[in-house]
């Protein structure tokens, strides 16, 4: 006999009928509902997944990404006080830390990419980490930027827009950062503790610094970093109202949810390689500057 396609199909149907016929009534009543449930559960599951993505707010998203915070990057020297030793990272140590990220296959991403992920607008690669710098110290341009460029790493620089002087970057350096592919963002105009200023000064510091960057560099930033890491609900509300979509605080680890967008957790990078490695895994508690409840000296760290 020739095994034609018609014969094979007919034979298969016959065998299937014989198999079903051998099942007793109890088995058929058991399998039948299961088959029906399976058939109808697939579209229901798909619909539920789509509904979840629509109904759940962006705050439901969460990411575990170390957001590193640097201040001055320059060779250590005699006479540094405790605060300066905490906040200033030696150039050689900074290079070692960046090489560590590369050697251990960390994917350095812009801070904006972390915010995108928190808003459900994108995904992050495995072992993602973000690098940020505060204040706009000239040492960041002179010593950190060449290392970042050499290793093809990106970073976000939070600038105090009304801070002037020989220790801080000017417009020329800031434009060079832009050309190097770095992100420039706001760190207020004069670096006050925003929780202690008037409502009018708060608006001026937050919205005004954004306007300054637009005027000086053509940058419309949507990222803000709180001076001294100090914030409260009033400050966060003004930051959000000024058009920023996220703000970085100081400390509290490496995990963030969409609800943390206006107080992003971060890791303070110090001149300590072992602490740096621990911080990447979220086991480092950010150091606090004892100053009667307000870390006044944070702005004065780079006394070189």
C-alpha positions as CSV (number, residue, x, y, z in Angstrom):
1,X,0.0,0.0,0.0
2,X,1.2,3.5,-0.8
3,X,1.5,5.8,2.1
4,X,-0.1,8.8,0.4
5,X,-0.7,12.0,2.4
6,X,-4.4,11.2,2.3
7,X,-3.8,7.8,3.8
8,X,-1.5,9.2,6.5
9,X,-4.0,11.8,7.5
10,X,-6.9,9.4,7.6
11,X,-4.8,6.9,9.7
12,X,-3.8,9.6,12.1
13,X,-7.4,10.6,12.7
14,X,-8.4,7.0,13.2
15,X,-5.7,6.4,15.7
16,X,-6.6,9.6,17.6
17,X,-10.3,8.5,17.8
18,X,-9.2,5.0,19.0
19,X,-7.1,6.6,21.8
20,X,-9.9,8.9,22.9
21,X,-12.3,6.0,22.9
22,X,-10.1,4.0,25.2
23,X,-10.3,6.7,27.8
24,X,-12.9,6.0,30.4
25,X,-15.7,8.5,31.2
26,X,-13.9,9.8,34.3
27,X,-10.8,10.6,32.4
28,X,-12.6,12.4,29.7
29,X,-14.5,14.5,32.2
30,X,-11.2,15.4,33.8
31,X,-9.2,16.2,30.7
32,X,-12.0,18.0,28.9
33,X,-12.3,20.9,31.3
34,X,-8.5,21.2,31.5
35,X,-8.3,21.5,27.7
36,X,-11.1,24.1,27.7
37,X,-9.3,26.0,30.4
38,X,-6.0,25.8,28.5
39,X,-7.6,27.1,25.3
40,X,-9.2,30.1,27.0
41,X,-6.4,30.9,29.5
42,X,-3.9,31.9,26.8
43,X,-5.9,34.9,25.5
44,X,-7.0,35.8,29.1
45,X,-3.3,35.8,30.2
46,X,-2.3,38.0,27.3
47,X,-5.1,40.4,28.0
48,X,-4.2,40.5,31.7
49,X,-0.6,41.3,30.9
50,X,-1.6,44.2,28.6
51,X,-4.0,45.5,31.2
52,X,-1.3,45.4,33.9
53,X,1.0,47.5,31.7
54,X,-1.8,50.0,31.3
55,X,-3.1,50.2,34.8
56,X,0.1,50.0,36.9
57,X,1.8,53.4,37.3
58,X,5.4,54.0,36.3
59,X,6.3,54.0,40.0
60,X,5.9,50.2,39.9
61,X,9.2,49.9,37.9
62,X,12.3,49.2,39.9
63,X,16.0,49.0,39.1
64,X,19.1,48.0,41.0
65,X,21.9,50.2,39.6
66,X,24.7,51.9,41.6
67,X,24.7,55.6,41.0
68,X,28.2,56.8,42.0
69,X,28.7,60.3,43.3
70,X,32.1,62.0,43.0
71,X,33.2,65.5,44.1
72,X,36.8,66.5,43.6
73,X,39.3,64.2,41.8
74,X,42.9,65.3,42.5
75,X,46.1,64.0,44.1
76,X,45.9,63.8,47.9
77,X,48.1,66.2,49.9
78,X,49.2,66.9,53.4
79,X,46.9,69.1,55.5
80,X,43.6,67.7,54.2
81,X,40.9,67.5,56.9
82,X,38.6,64.6,57.6
83,X,35.9,65.9,55.3
84,X,38.2,66.5,52.4
85,X,39.7,63.1,52.8
86,X,36.1,61.7,52.6
87,X,35.0,63.6,49.6
88,X,38.2,64.1,47.5
89,X,39.2,61.0,45.5
90,X,42.9,60.8,44.5
91,X,43.4,60.8,40.8
92,X,45.2,57.4,40.9
93,X,42.4,56.0,43.0
94,X,39.8,57.3,40.5
95,X,41.6,55.7,37.7
96,X,41.8,52.4,39.6
97,X,38.0,52.5,40.3
98,X,37.2,53.2,36.6
99,X,39.5,50.4,35.5
100,X,37.7,48.1,38.0
101,X,34.4,48.9,36.3
102,X,35.8,48.0,32.9
103,X,37.7,44.9,34.0
104,X,34.6,43.6,35.7
105,X,32.3,44.2,32.7
106,X,30.2,46.9,34.3
107,X,28.1,48.7,31.7
108,X,28.4,52.5,32.4
109,X,25.2,54.2,31.3
110,X,24.0,57.8,31.5
111,X,21.9,58.6,34.5
112,X,19.1,59.5,32.1
113,X,19.0,55.8,31.0
114,X,18.3,54.8,34.6
115,X,15.5,57.3,34.8
116,X,14.1,56.0,31.5
117,X,14.0,52.5,33.0
118,X,12.3,53.7,36.1
119,X,9.6,55.3,33.9
120,X,9.2,52.1,31.9
121,X,10.7,53.7,28.8
122,X,13.6,51.4,28.3
123,X,15.7,48.6,29.7
124,X,19.2,48.5,31.1
125,X,22.1,46.1,30.4
126,X,23.3,43.7,33.0
127,X,25.7,45.2,35.5
128,X,24.7,48.7,34.7
129,X,26.2,51.6,36.7
130,X,25.9,55.4,36.4
131,X,28.7,57.9,37.2
132,X,27.9,61.4,38.5
133,X,29.9,64.4,39.6
134,X,28.7,67.2,41.9
135,X,29.5,70.9,42.0
136,X,31.6,71.5,38.9
137,X,35.1,71.4,40.3
138,X,37.9,72.1,37.8
139,X,39.6,69.0,39.0
140,X,36.8,67.0,37.5
141,X,37.7,68.4,34.1
142,X,41.5,68.3,34.5
143,X,41.8,64.8,36.1
144,X,38.6,62.8,35.7
145,X,37.6,63.6,32.1
146,X,40.8,62.3,30.5
147,X,40.3,59.0,32.3
148,X,36.7,58.8,31.3
149,X,37.6,59.5,27.7
150,X,40.4,57.0,27.6
151,X,38.0,54.3,28.8
152,X,35.1,55.5,26.7
153,X,32.9,56.1,29.8
154,X,30.1,58.6,30.2
155,X,29.1,60.6,33.2
156,X,26.6,63.2,34.4
157,X,28.0,66.5,35.8
158,X,25.8,68.4,38.2
159,X,26.8,72.1,38.0
160,X,26.4,74.9,40.4
161,X,25.5,77.5,37.8
162,X,26.3,80.7,39.8
163,X,29.5,79.4,41.3
164,X,32.6,81.2,40.0
165,X,36.3,81.1,40.8
166,X,39.5,79.5,39.8
167,X,38.6,76.1,41.4
168,X,35.5,75.7,39.3
169,X,34.9,75.0,35.6
170,X,34.0,77.9,33.4
171,X,31.9,77.9,30.2
172,X,34.8,76.7,28.1
173,X,35.3,73.6,30.2
174,X,31.6,72.9,30.4
175,X,31.3,73.1,26.6
176,X,34.3,70.7,26.3
177,X,32.4,68.3,28.5
178,X,29.5,68.5,26.1
179,X,31.7,67.8,23.1
180,X,33.1,64.8,25.0
181,X,29.6,63.3,25.2
182,X,29.0,64.1,28.9
183,X,25.7,65.1,30.4
184,X,25.4,68.5,32.1
185,X,22.7,68.9,34.7
186,X,21.6,71.2,37.5
187,X,22.9,71.4,41.1
188,X,21.2,74.7,42.0
189,X,22.5,78.2,41.5
190,X,24.4,78.8,44.8
191,X,24.3,75.4,46.6
192,X,22.2,76.2,49.7
193,X,20.4,73.7,51.8
194,X,17.1,73.9,50.0
195,X,15.1,72.6,52.9
196,X,16.0,75.8,54.8
197,X,15.4,78.6,52.2
198,X,12.3,80.6,51.5
199,X,9.7,79.6,48.9
200,X,10.9,82.3,46.5
201,X,14.6,81.4,46.9
202,X,13.8,77.7,46.4
203,X,12.1,78.4,43.1
204,X,15.0,80.6,42.0
205,X,17.6,78.0,42.9
206,X,15.8,75.2,41.2
207,X,14.2,76.7,38.2
208,X,16.9,79.4,37.8
209,X,19.7,76.9,37.5
210,X,17.9,75.2,34.8
211,X,17.5,78.5,33.0
212,X,21.2,79.3,33.5
213,X,22.2,76.0,31.7
214,X,19.9,76.8,28.9
215,X,21.3,80.3,28.4
216,X,25.0,79.4,28.8
217,X,25.1,76.0,27.0
218,X,21.8,75.5,25.2
219,X,21.1,72.6,27.6
220,X,17.5,72.0,28.7
221,X,18.2,69.6,31.5
222,X,15.7,67.4,33.2
223,X,18.0,66.1,36.0
224,X,18.7,67.8,39.3
225,X,20.9,66.9,42.3
226,X,20.1,68.2,45.7
227,X,22.8,70.3,47.3
228,X,24.3,68.4,50.3
229,X,21.7,65.7,49.4
230,X,19.2,67.6,51.5
231,X,15.5,67.5,50.4
232,X,12.0,67.1,51.7
233,X,8.5,66.9,50.1
234,X,8.3,70.6,49.6
235,X,11.7,70.7,47.8
236,X,10.8,67.7,45.7
237,X,7.5,69.2,44.6
238,X,9.3,72.4,43.4
239,X,11.8,70.3,41.5
240,X,9.1,68.4,39.8
241,X,7.1,71.5,39.0
242,X,10.2,73.2,37.5
243,X,10.2,70.5,34.7
244,X,12.8,68.0,36.0
245,X,11.8,64.4,35.7
246,X,14.2,63.1,38.4
247,X,16.5,64.3,41.2
248,X,19.4,62.6,42.8
249,X,19.8,62.5,46.5
250,X,22.9,61.2,48.4
251,X,23.3,57.8,49.9
252,X,20.8,55.0,50.7
253,X,22.1,52.3,48.4
254,X,21.7,51.0,44.8
255,X,18.0,50.1,44.5
256,X,15.5,52.6,43.2
257,X,11.8,52.4,42.2
258,X,9.7,54.8,40.2
259,X,8.5,56.3,43.4
260,X,12.1,57.3,44.2
261,X,12.6,59.4,41.0
262,X,12.7,62.7,43.0
263,X,15.1,61.3,45.6
264,X,17.3,58.8,43.7
265,X,19.4,56.6,46.0
266,X,23.1,56.7,45.3
267,X,26.6,55.7,46.5
268,X,29.1,58.2,47.7
269,X,32.5,57.4,46.1
270,X,35.4,57.9,48.4
271,X,39.2,57.5,48.3
272,X,38.8,53.8,49.5
273,X,38.9,51.0,47.0
274,X,37.5,48.4,49.3
275,X,34.6,50.7,50.1
276,X,34.1,51.3,46.4
277,X,33.7,47.6,45.7
278,X,31.3,47.1,48.5
279,X,29.3,50.1,47.4
280,X,28.8,48.6,44.0
281,X,27.0,45.7,45.7
282,X,24.9,48.0,47.9
283,X,26.7,47.1,51.2
284,X,28.0,50.5,51.8
285,X,26.1,53.0,53.9
286,X,26.9,56.6,52.7
287,X,29.0,58.5,55.1
288,X,27.5,61.4,56.9
289,X,29.3,64.7,57.6
290,X,28.7,65.6,61.3
291,X,28.0,69.3,61.3
292,X,25.1,69.9,63.7
293,X,22.5,68.4,61.3
294,X,23.7,70.2,58.1
295,X,26.7,69.1,56.1
296,X,27.9,72.7,55.5
297,X,31.4,71.8,54.3
298,X,30.5,69.6,51.4
299,X,30.9,72.5,49.0
300,X,34.3,73.4,50.4
301,X,36.0,70.0,49.8
302,X,38.4,70.9,47.0
303,X,40.7,73.3,48.8
304,X,43.5,72.9,46.3
